[in-house]
């Protein structure tokens, strides 16, 4: 990654984090990472969604449906920093789910070892 793409990714992550607060009702949306293409035309935005008993898939679909509106608001924020606002592609960040799965596997291994030691 070039310095320019890293700087733009950092700016997008911060500004999108602030913008997405408007779209939170009973859920919490966090921008975990932003990857910008070398030509600065596309930004892959990874978001983590935590809901209070609701469906996080529904919240993600709502976020995707508001893509044009979010990009327009983002353009107003970063208009002096870029010539063209990158196209936004939202992806779900499933890192926390992966961590929970690995953690449960470790717990299962510990329990099996403990049961073997008792016998």
N, C-alpha and C positions, 0 to 999 in steps of 0.2 A: 504494500500500500504506500502511496506517496503521501507526503506531508499534507498536501491539499485535501486529499480524500479523507485522511484522518481528522483534519480540522473540521471539515464539513460534517463528517459523521458525528463528531462531538457536539457541534452546534445543533444538528438535527435532533440528537438524543435529548439534549437539554430542553430545546423549545417544544418538541413533541411531548415530552413529559409534562410540561406546563399546560399545553393545549388539551391533552387527553383528560385532564382533571375535569373539564367541562362535561365529558361524556360518561362520568362515573355517577351512577345512581346508587345502587346497593352493592356495587362491586368496586374493586380496586384494580386499575390498569397501570402497569408499570412497564416502561420501555427498558428492556434489558440490554439491547445491543442494536446498533445501526451499522450496516455495511453499505458503502457507496461504491458504485461501479467506477472504473477508471476514467470514463468520460463524464462522470458526475450527472448522468441522466436518470439513473435508477438508484433508489435507496431501499434496501431490504430492512424493514423495521421489525425487530423481534419483541413481542410483548408477552407479558405474563399477566394473567387475569385471575383474580381471586374473587369468588362470589360468596355471598352469605346465603347459602342454601339454594341458590339459583343455578342455572345452567350456564357454565362458562362458554360453551359453544355458541349459545344464543347471544351472549355479550360480544363474542368475537365477530359473529356475523353482523351485528349492529355496527361495530367499529368499521368493518369493511364497507358497509353500505354508506358510511359517512366519509369515505376516502376523499372524494372531491371537495367536500366542505373543509375537511382538515387540511388538505393541500392548499386551499385558498387562504385559510387563516395563517398557515405557515408562510405562505408567500408574503403576506403583510409583515411578518416578523423578520424575515431574512432577506428582504428585497435589496438591501444595500450590500449584501455579502456575496450574492451569487447572481449570475446573469439569468439563469433559468432554474426554476424550482424543480428538483428531481421528482420523478414519478415515484409514488410510494407503494410499496408492496408489503402488506402486513403478514407476519408469520407468528404462530404461537410458539412461545419458548417453553419447551417441556422439560427443562433442566430440573426443576423442582420435583416433578413426577419421577424422573429418572433417579434422582438422589434418594427419594423415598423408597423406590423399588430396591435399590442397592442396599440401603439401610435395613430394609426388612429381610433381605437375603442374609446379611451379616448377623442379624438377630436370630434367624433360623439356624444358622451354623453354630452360633454360641449355645443355643438351646440343645442342639444335637450333641455337641461336645460335652456339655454339662450332664446330659443323660447317660452318655457313655462312661463318664468318669464315676458316676454313682454306681454303675453296675459292676 
